[in-house]
C-alpha cells in the first residue's frame, strides 16, 4: 500500500503519518508542548488507534488527552486526495477509543472516499461494527438512501427562500456576487442604471446570512434603507430596522426596532412593571403618612430602574438576535449598536453619501461592500468652499480611482431601457460595456396594454427643437430659470401620449430647475387627464423609472450658457429613467455649445425622430 499522509493543522503543527494503515510517528512542534516524538503505545501527547472500516479503508483516530494538549486546538483536519474527514469527537470515551474518561478530543481521519451517509467508528453515524466487520449490503443501501433523501430535503429547504436568478445560474450578476462573497476587506459593486444593483445587494445579504454572518446594511436616506427592508422581508431572515417610526414607510413598520421590542419578553416584563408603578402612584396620591410616602417613593425609584433595565435588555436581545440590522448612515452611530459586532457592513447608494457619513458605519465591521454609481448624482453639498476642498468626492469614487477593477465589479446587463435609450449612456459613460436584457431590448410604448400604435408612441427617442420658436428662458423671483414655451411643448407631448392610451402615471417630466417644475405643474393642473403625471427635478427621480420620460432642458439664451446642464451625471440620470421612450425638449443651438450635450443632441437626432416645437404650437 502506498504511503498516505494526513496532516492535522493547528497552532502547534501536529503531524500524523500513516504507513500501510499503521501509525508511523506523531510529531508535535510548538511553544505549547515543545518538540517531541511519540511512538505507538507511548503516553504523552496521546494514543493513536487504527482500524479497518469496510472495503479495506483505513480509519485513524487520534485521541488527545486534555491535560497533555492544553492550549492546542486541533479542530481542523486537512487531508490529501486519498483521504477524507470523518469527524471530530469530544469526550466520547464510550466508543472504546482508549482515551481518558470525559476529557479527550478525538480527531478522526479516514482513507479512501467516504460518503456522508456511511456509518463510521466514532462518527456517530450508526452502530460500530465490532472487530472491523464491514456493514452488510442491506445496511449500506439503507444508509445511502437515507443520506440521499436528507441531502435532497436540505437542498429544497435552502433553495425555497432564495431569489430565482441565483438558483438558475443564468444571471450575469452572479459573478459580482461571487467576488463580493470572496472579498477580504473592501469590495465595490458598480451598478449603472437599470442593472439591478439593489437586487444584487439583497442576494449578497442572503448568501452572507446563509454563511452565518451578521450584517449592518446602510444607506444615506431613509427611502433607500426602507427599499432594502421591503425586499429583504420576503425571505426567511431575522432583520431589524433602526430609526424613528415616523420616518419609516408604513410597509416596513413591522420590521422596526420599536415594533419588535414590544413583542419581546423583557418588554412585556417592563410593561408589567409600569402597571405596578401606576398602582403605586395612585397610592402615593392618597397616602397621608410621611413614612408611607417615603416608602412608596423608594419602591417607585427601584421599579423605575428595573423598568429601564428590562427595556434595554429587550432592545439588546432584538439587536443581538437579528442577522441583519438596517439603518441610515447617521443611525449607525446610535448608542444602541454599542458593543454589537458585525461581520460585514454594506452601504447602498454609496456614491451619493458623504465620506464622513460612510465612516460611521464602516468602523462597525472588518469587511465592507459599497454599492453605487459615481456616474450618477453625487451627494448634495451646500457649501461651495467645502465642495472645492474635496467634500464632494465620495469614498466610492476615491476607491474606484485608486484601485479600479482590483476591488470592483460592474453589473453590465440592464433590465429597464430600450436599446436605443441605453446605447447613449453605455457609449458615453460606461465604455460601451452595458447591454440590454432580451426582455427589454426592443420593447415599445405601443406594446403596453390598451396603448395605440401612433406617431407619438412609435418612436423610442424624440428630439423636439425649440430653436427659432421664440421660447427663451427667464428668471423667476428666486433667480431660478424657467421657460414657459418649453413647458407648454412638454405638456403637449404628454397629452398626445395619454390620448394614445398611455397612463398618465407611466409618464414623467424631468427638468433641472425648480422654477420650471412649478411652471409645469401649473399647466398640468389645468387638465384633469394629466393629474397623475409626475413632474420633478432630476434629484427627485434618482433610482426611479417611467415608461416614458420627457426632459425639459430649459436653457435658451443668446449667450448660449447652459449652467449645470453640463453635469454629465445629471443628464445620465435624466435620460436613463425612461423604459420605452425618451423625449428631449431643448434649444439645440444653445445646448450644443457644450461638447457633452452636443453629442447627446446629435445621438437623438441621428437615432430618433427630430421635430420642431412649432409643430406642437400648431396642434
C-alpha positions in Angstrom: 0.0 0.0 0.0 1.3 3.4 -0.9 2.1 5.9 1.9 -0.8 8.2 2.8 -0.1 11.4 4.7 -2.7 13.1 6.8 -1.8 16.5 8.3 -3.6 17.9 11.4 -3.2 21.6 11.1 -3.3 23.7 14.3 -1.2 26.3 16.0 1.4 23.7 17.0 1.9 22.0 13.7 1.0 18.5 14.8 1.5 15.9 12.0 0.3 12.3 11.7 1.8 9.9 9.1 0.1 6.7 8.1 2.1 3.7 6.6 0.2 0.7 5.4 -2.7 1.6 7.6 -0.4 1.6 10.7 0.9 4.5 12.6 4.5 5.6 11.8 5.0 8.5 14.2 3.5 11.6 15.7 5.5 14.8 15.6 4.4 17.8 17.6 6.1 21.2 17.3 5.2 24.4 19.1 5.7 26.5 22.1 2.8 24.9 24.0 4.2 21.3 24.0 7.8 21.7 22.7 9.2 19.3 20.2 8.9 15.6 20.8 8.4 12.3 19.0 5.7 9.8 20.3 5.6 6.3 19.0 2.6 3.9 19.2 1.9 2.8 22.7 3.7 5.7 24.3 2.0 8.2 26.7 2.4 11.9 26.4 0.6 13.7 23.6 -1.9 11.0 23.0 -2.6 7.5 21.9 -3.4 6.5 18.3 -5.6 3.6 17.2 -6.0 2.3 13.7 -9.0 0.2 12.5 -10.2 -1.3 9.2 -13.6 0.1 8.2 -15.3 -1.8 5.3 -13.8 -2.2 1.9 -10.2 -2.0 3.1 -10.5 1.7 4.0 -8.1 3.0 6.7 -9.5 4.8 9.7 -7.3 6.6 12.2 -8.5 8.0 15.5 -6.1 10.3 17.3 -7.2 10.5 20.9 -5.7 13.5 22.7 -5.8 13.9 26.4 -7.0 17.3 27.6 -4.1 17.7 30.1 -1.4 16.9 27.6 -2.8 19.0 24.9 -3.6 22.1 26.9 -3.6 25.2 24.6 -3.6 23.0 21.4 -6.6 23.5 19.0 -6.8 20.5 16.6 -10.3 21.3 15.3 -9.4 21.3 11.6 -8.2 18.2 9.6 -6.8 18.9 6.1 -6.4 15.6 4.3 -4.9 14.8 0.9 -7.0 13.5 -2.0 -6.7 9.8 -0.8 -8.4 10.6 2.5 -11.5 12.3 3.8 -12.6 13.9 7.1 -14.9 11.7 9.1 -15.5 13.9 12.2 -14.3 15.4 15.4 -15.3 14.0 18.8 -15.3 15.5 22.2 -15.2 13.3 25.3 -16.6 10.2 23.6 -14.9 7.5 25.8 -18.0 5.3 25.3 -16.7 4.4 21.8 -13.8 2.5 23.2 -11.1 4.7 21.8 -8.8 4.1 24.7 -8.8 7.8 25.7 -9.2 9.5 29.1 -12.7 9.4 30.6 -14.7 12.5 29.5 -11.8 14.8 28.8 -10.3 14.0 25.4 -10.6 15.4 22.0 -10.7 12.9 19.1 -9.8 13.8 15.6 -10.9 11.2 13.1 -9.5 10.7 9.6 -10.4 8.1 7.1 -8.6 6.9 4.0 -10.3 6.4 0.7 -13.6 8.1 -0.4 -16.3 8.2 2.2 -19.9 9.2 1.8 -21.8 11.4 4.2 -24.3 8.6 5.0 -21.9 5.7 5.6 -21.6 4.7 9.3 -18.1 5.0 10.7 -16.4 4.3 14.1 -16.5 7.4 16.2 -18.6 9.4 13.8 -22.0 8.9 15.5 -23.4 7.7 12.2 -24.9 4.3 13.1 -23.7 1.3 15.1 -20.0 0.4 15.3 -19.2 -2.9 13.7 -17.1 -4.9 16.1 -13.8 -6.3 15.1 -13.7 -4.2 11.9 -16.5 -6.2 10.3 -17.8 -4.3 7.2 -21.5 -3.4 7.1 -23.8 -5.7 5.1 -25.1 -4.7 1.7 -28.7 -4.0 3.0 -27.3 -1.8 5.8 -25.2 0.2 3.3 -28.2 0.6 1.0 -30.4 1.8 3.8 -27.8 4.4 4.9 -27.1 5.5 1.4 -30.9 6.1 0.7 -31.4 7.9 4.0 -28.4 10.2 3.3 -29.6 11.0 -0.3 -33.1 11.8 1.0 -31.6 14.1 3.7 -29.4 15.9 1.2 -32.4 16.5 -1.2 -34.5 17.8 1.7 -31.8 20.2 2.8 -31.3 21.4 -0.8 -35.1 22.1 -1.1 -35.2 24.0 2.2 -32.2 26.1 1.3 -33.5 27.0 -2.1 -37.1 27.8 -1.0 -36.2 31.3 0.1 -33.5 32.3 -2.3 -34.0 34.5 -5.4 -34.7 32.6 -8.6 -31.8 34.1 -10.6 -29.1 32.7 -8.3 -30.5 29.2 -8.5 -30.9 29.2 -12.2 -27.3 30.2 -12.7 -28.1 32.4 -15.8 -27.9 35.7 -14.1 -24.8 37.8 -15.1 -24.8 39.4 -11.6 -23.7 36.1 -10.2 -20.1 36.8 -10.9 -20.2 40.1 -9.0 -21.9 38.2 -6.1 -19.2 35.6 -6.0 -16.5 38.2 -6.0 -18.3 40.1 -3.2 -18.6 37.0 -1.1 -14.9 36.2 -1.6 -13.7 39.7 -0.7 -11.5 40.0 2.4 -11.9 43.7 3.2 -13.3 46.2 0.7 -15.5 45.5 -2.4 -17.2 47.9 -4.7 -20.4 47.0 -6.6 -20.8 49.4 -9.5 -24.4 49.4 -10.6 -25.2 51.5 -13.7 -28.8 52.5 -14.3 -31.3 49.6 -14.5 -28.7 46.8 -13.8 -30.4 45.6 -10.6 -28.0 46.8 -8.1 -30.4 46.6 -5.1 -31.5 43.1 -6.2 -27.8 42.1 -6.2 -27.3 43.6 -2.7 -30.3 41.5 -1.5 -28.7 38.4 -2.9 -25.4 39.2 -1.2 -27.1 39.7 2.1 -29.0 36.4 1.8 -25.9 34.5 0.9 -23.9 36.0 3.8 -26.7 35.3 6.2 -26.6 31.7 5.0 -22.9 31.6 5.9 -23.8 32.8 9.4 -22.6 36.4 9.0 -24.1 39.3 11.0 -24.7 42.3 8.7 -25.1 46.0 9.1 -26.8 47.4 5.9 -27.0 51.2 5.5 -27.8 53.9 3.0 -27.7 57.7 3.1 -31.5 58.1 3.0 -34.4 56.5 4.8 -36.1 55.7 1.5 -33.1 53.7 0.3 -32.9 51.8 3.5 -36.7 51.0 3.5 -36.4 49.8 -0.1 -33.9 47.1 1.1 -36.0 46.3 4.1 -39.1 45.8 2.0 -37.3 43.4 -0.4 -35.5 41.5 2.3 -38.6 41.0 4.4 -39.9 38.5 1.8 -37.2 36.0 2.8 -36.7 34.0 6.0 -34.2 36.4 7.5 -34.1 37.9 11.0 -33.9 41.6 10.4 -34.4 44.8 12.3 -34.8 48.4 11.1 -33.4 51.1 13.3 -35.0 54.5 13.1 -37.9 56.6 14.4 -41.2 55.0 13.2 -42.4 58.4 11.9 -39.7 58.4 9.3 -40.3 54.9 8.0 -42.6 53.7 5.2 -45.8 52.1 6.6 -45.0 48.7 4.9 -41.7 48.3 6.9 -43.0 49.3 10.4 -43.4 45.6 11.4 -39.6 45.2 11.0 -38.8 48.4 13.0 -36.9 48.0 16.3 -39.8 49.6 18.3 -42.3 47.0 17.0 -40.0 44.1 17.7 -39.1 45.3 21.2 -42.9 45.5 22.0 -43.1 41.8 21.2 -40.1 40.8 23.3 -40.3 39.0 26.7 -38.3 41.6 28.5 -40.6 44.3 27.1 -43.6 42.5 28.5 -42.0 42.4 31.9 -41.2 46.1 31.6 -44.9 46.7 30.8 -45.9 44.8 34.0 -43.5 46.9 36.0 -45.1 50.1 34.5 -48.6 48.9 35.6 -47.3 48.3 39.1 -45.8 51.8 39.1 -49.1 53.2 38.1 -50.8 51.5 41.1 -48.1 52.8 43.4 -48.6 56.4 42.1 -52.3 56.1 42.9 -51.4 55.0 46.4 -48.9 57.9 46.7 -51.6 60.4 45.9 -53.9 59.0 48.6 -51.2 58.4 51.3 -51.0 61.0 54.1 -48.4 59.4 56.4 -44.9 60.8 55.7 -43.2 57.4 56.2 -45.6 55.7 53.9 -45.0 58.2 51.2 -41.2 57.8 51.6 -41.5 54.0 51.3 -43.7 54.3 48.2 -41.3 56.7 46.5 -38.4 54.4 47.3 -40.2 51.5 45.8 -41.1 53.6 42.7 -37.4 54.5 42.2 -36.4 50.8 42.4 -39.2 49.9 39.9 -38.2 52.7 37.5 -34.6 51.4 37.5 -35.8 47.9 36.8 -38.1 49.0 34.1 -35.3 50.8 32.3 -33.1 47.8 32.7 -35.8 45.4 31.2 -36.4 47.8 28.3 -32.7 48.0 27.5 -32.4 44.2 27.7 -35.3 43.9 25.2 -33.6 46.2 22.8 -30.3 44.4 23.2 -31.9 41.0 22.7 -33.6 42.1 19.5 -30.4 43.6 18.0 -28.2 40.6 19.0 -30.6 38.0 17.6 -31.0 39.8 14.3 -29.0 38.6 11.3 -29.3 41.9 9.5 -29.5 45.4 11.1 -30.6 48.2 8.7 -30.3 51.9 9.3 -29.2 55.2 7.8 -25.5 56.1 7.9 -26.1 58.5 10.7 -28.2 55.9 12.5 -25.1 53.6 12.5 -23.6 55.8 15.2 -26.5 55.1 17.6 -25.6 54.0 21.1 -28.0 51.1 20.7 -25.3 49.5 18.5 -22.5 49.9 21.1 -21.0 46.5 21.9 -22.5 44.8 18.9 -20.0 43.3 16.4 -20.8 42.9 12.7 -19.1 40.6 10.2 -20.0 42.7 7.2 -21.0 46.3 6.5 -23.0 47.1 3.3 -23.6 50.6 2.1 -26.1 51.1 -0.7 -26.1 54.3 -2.8 -22.5 54.9 -1.5 -21.8 57.2 -4.4 -24.5 59.6 -3.0 -23.1 59.6 0.5 -20.5 61.9 2.1 -17.3 60.0 3.0 -17.5 61.2 6.6 -21.0 59.6 6.9 -19.8 56.3 5.5 -17.1 56.0 8.2 -19.8 56.0 10.9 -20.9 52.6 9.5 -17.6 51.3 8.3 -16.0 51.2 11.7 -18.6 48.7 12.9 -17.1 45.7 10.9 -13.9 44.2 9.4 -15.4 43.9 5.9 -17.4 46.2 3.8 -19.3 46.3 0.5 -20.0 49.7 -1.1 -22.7 49.7 -3.8 -23.4 52.7 -6.1 -22.6 54.5 -9.3 -20.3 57.5 -9.2 -21.5 58.4 -12.7 -25.0 59.3 -11.3 -26.0 62.0 -8.9 -23.3 62.9 -6.2 -24.2 64.0 -2.6 -25.6 67.4 -2.2 -23.0 69.9 -0.8 -24.4 73.3 0.3 -21.1 74.9 0.8 -19.3 75.9 -2.4 -16.0 76.2 -0.5 -16.4 72.7 1.1 -17.0 71.2 -2.4 -13.9 72.9 -3.8 -11.8 71.4 -1.0 -12.9 67.9 -1.8 -16.0 67.1 0.3 -17.9 66.5 -2.9 -15.7 63.5 -3.8 -17.2 60.3 -2.3 -15.4 57.4 -0.8 -16.8 55.2 -3.5 -15.3 57.5 -6.2 -11.9 57.7 -4.4 -11.6 53.9 -4.1 -12.6 53.5 -7.7 -9.9 55.8 -8.8 -7.3 54.3 -6.5 -7.9 50.6 -7.0 -10.2 50.2 -10.1 -11.1 46.7 -11.2 -8.9 45.1 -8.5 -11.8 45.6 -5.9 -14.7 46.4 -8.3 -17.3 44.5 -10.2 -19.6 46.3 -12.6 -23.1 45.0 -13.4 -23.4 45.0 -17.2 -26.9 43.7 -18.0 -29.7 46.3 -17.6 -33.4 45.3 -17.3 -35.0 48.7 -17.8 -34.3 50.5 -21.1 -34.8 50.0 -24.8 -31.6 49.5 -26.6 -31.6 53.0 -28.2 -32.1 54.7 -24.8 -29.3 52.6 -23.2 -26.8 52.9 -26.0 -26.1 56.6 -25.5 -25.1 56.3 -21.8 -23.3 53.0 -22.4 -21.1 54.5 -25.0 -20.7 58.0 -23.4 -20.1 57.0 -19.8 -19.6 53.2 -19.4 -17.1 52.3 -22.1 -19.8 50.6 -24.1 -20.0 47.7 -21.6 -23.7 47.9 -20.8 -26.1 45.5 -22.6 -29.9 45.3 -22.6 -31.5 42.1 -21.5 -33.6 40.5 -24.2 -36.8 41.1 -22.3 -36.4 44.9 -22.7 -34.1 45.5 -25.6 -36.9 46.1 -28.1 -39.9 46.9 -26.0 -42.0 49.8 -27.3 -44.7 52.1 -25.8 -47.4 50.6 -28.1 -46.6 47.1 -26.6 -48.3 48.2 -23.4 -51.9 47.1 -22.9 -54.5 49.5 -24.4 -51.8 51.7 -26.0 -52.4 52.6 -29.6 -49.8 52.4 -32.4 -49.5 56.1 -33.3 -47.0 58.8 -34.4 -46.4 59.7 -30.7 -45.9 56.1 -29.4 -43.9 54.7 -32.3 -40.5 56.5 -31.7 -38.2 55.4 -28.9 -36.2 58.6 -28.8 -37.5 62.0 -29.9 -35.8 65.4 -30.2 -38.1 68.4 -30.1 -36.1 71.5 -31.1 -37.3 75.0 -29.8 -34.6 76.9 -31.8 -36.2 79.9 -33.6 -39.6 79.4 -31.9 -39.3 82.4 -29.6 -39.0 80.3 -26.4 -36.3 81.9 -24.4 -35.6 81.3 -20.7 -36.5 83.8 -17.9 -35.6 84.1 -14.2 -38.2 83.9 -11.5 -38.2 85.9 -8.2 -35.8 83.4 -6.6 -33.4 83.6 -9.6 -34.3 80.1 -10.7 -34.5 79.6 -14.5 -37.8 78.7 -16.3 -39.1 78.5 -19.9 -42.9 78.7 -20.4 -42.8 77.9 -24.1 -40.7 74.7 -23.5 -43.1 73.8 -20.6 -46.1 74.1 -22.9 -44.4 71.8 -25.5 -43.6 69.2 -22.9 -47.2 69.1 -21.6 -48.5 68.9 -25.2 -46.4 65.8 -25.9 -47.6 64.2 -22.6 -51.2 64.9 -23.7 -50.6 63.1 -27.0 -49.3 60.1 -25.2 -52.3 60.0 -22.9 -54.6 60.3 -25.9 -52.9 57.3 -27.4 -53.7 55.2 -24.3 -50.5 55.6 -22.1 -51.5 56.0 -18.5 -50.5 59.5 -17.1 -48.9 57.7 -14.1 -46.5 56.0 -16.6 -45.2 59.3 -17.8 -42.7 61.6 -16.1 -41.4 65.1 -16.9 -37.9 65.8 -15.6 -36.3 69.3 -15.6 -33.2 70.6 -13.8 -34.8 73.8 -12.4 -37.3 74.2 -9.5 -39.0 77.2 -11.2 -39.7 75.0 -14.3 -41.2 72.3 -12.1 -43.6 74.9 -10.7 -44.5 76.1 -14.2 -45.1 72.6 -15.5 -47.3 71.6 -12.5 -49.5 74.7 -13.0 -50.0 73.7 -16.7 -50.7 70.1 -15.7 -53.3 71.0 -13.2 -55.5 72.6 -15.9 -56.1 69.2 -17.4 -57.8 66.5 -15.2 -56.5 63.8 -17.6 -52.9 64.7 -16.5 -53.4 64.7 -12.8 -51.3 61.5 -12.3 -48.4 62.9 -14.5 -45.3 63.1 -12.3 -43.1 66.2 -12.6 -39.9 66.6 -10.7 -36.2 67.6 -10.8 -33.5 65.2 -11.6 -32.8 64.6 -7.9 -36.4 63.5 -7.4 -36.2 60.8 -10.0 -32.9 59.2 -8.9 -33.4 55.4 -8.5 -36.9 55.6 -10.2 -38.2 54.9 -13.7 -41.2 55.6 -16.0 -42.4 54.1 -19.3 -42.0 57.5 -21.0 -39.8 60.4 -19.9 -39.9 63.9 -21.2 -36.8 66.1 -20.4 -37.3 69.9 -20.4 -33.8 71.4 -20.6 -35.0 75.0 -20.1 -31.8 76.9 -21.3 -32.3 79.1 -24.3 -30.3 82.3 -24.5 -28.2 84.4 -26.8 -25.0 83.8 -24.8 -25.5 80.1 -25.2 -25.0 79.4 -21.4 -26.1 76.0 -20.2 -25.4 76.3 -16.5 -25.2 72.9 -14.6 -26.8 71.1 -17.6 -23.2 70.3 -18.5 -23.0 68.0 -15.5 -22.9 64.6 -17.3 -24.1 62.8 -14.1 -27.4 64.7 -14.1 -28.1 64.1 -17.7 -27.2 60.5 -17.3 -29.9 60.1 -14.6 -32.5 62.1 -16.6 -32.1 60.0 -19.8 -31.9 56.6 -18.1 -35.2 57.0 -16.1 -37.0 56.1 -19.4 -38.0 52.5 -20.2 -39.7 52.7 -23.6 -39.5 56.3 -24.8 -37.3 59.3 -24.0 -38.2 62.8 -25.4 -35.7 65.6 -25.3 -37.1 69.2 -25.4 -34.4 71.8 -25.9 -32.9 74.7 -27.8 -30.4 72.8 -29.9 -28.4 75.9 -30.8 -27.9 76.8 -27.1 -27.2 73.4 -25.6 -24.9 72.4 -28.5 -22.4 75.0 -27.2 -21.4 72.3 -24.6 -19.5 69.4 -26.2 -21.1 66.7 -23.9 -24.6 68.0 -24.6 -23.8 68.4 -28.3 -23.0 64.6 -28.5 -26.3 63.9 -26.7 -28.4 66.0 -29.1 -26.6 64.5 -32.2 -27.3 61.0 -30.9 -31.0 61.8 -30.5 -31.1 63.4 -34.0 -29.4 60.5 -35.7 -31.1 57.6 -34.0 -34.6 59.1 -33.2 -37.2 61.4 -34.6 -36.5 65.1 -35.0 -39.4 67.5 -34.5 -39.7 71.3 -34.4 -41.5 72.8 -31.4 -43.6 74.8 -33.9 -45.5 71.6 -34.8 -46.7 71.4 -31.2 -47.7 75.0 -31.2 -50.0 74.4 -34.3 -51.6 71.3 -32.6 
